[in-house]
Amino acid sequence: ADRDKLKELTDKGEIALLYRNASSEKDKENFDIAKKGFSKVIAESKDKELCGKSWFHLGEIEIVEGDLDRAIFSMRHAVQNCFTHSKAFAYLYLFAALGKLPMAPKSHAVFELISPG
């Protein structure tokens, strides 16, 4: 049991390092490397908040690359995994304001912004 706990902590440390490295590559505009790193974090991490942050960074890269449909997909996943991610909500609101998202009745507006596909 102690060995499993240690492995879990080691894995968390490796995932956190992978996230930091992907963030650094994004800052350097090495987007292909950054996307691979964030995608690996999403695939391997059990930490929903870290996954949400990784989805957010993927979305920002996709905006820079001009892939707005994919960016919307990523921002939705960012919010689904990290509901308190205010920047992801801001992007979704902006997409909606620009007519890139269908607007739901006011009572369903938040759900529409975060519902999958």
Secondary structure, DSSP 8 states (H G I E B T S, - for coil): -HHHHHHHHHHHHHHHHHHHHHHHHHHTT-HHHHHHHHHHHHHH---HHHHHHHHHHHHHHHHHTT-HHHHHHHHHHHHHH-TT-HHHHHHHHHHHHTTSS----GGGHHHHHHS--
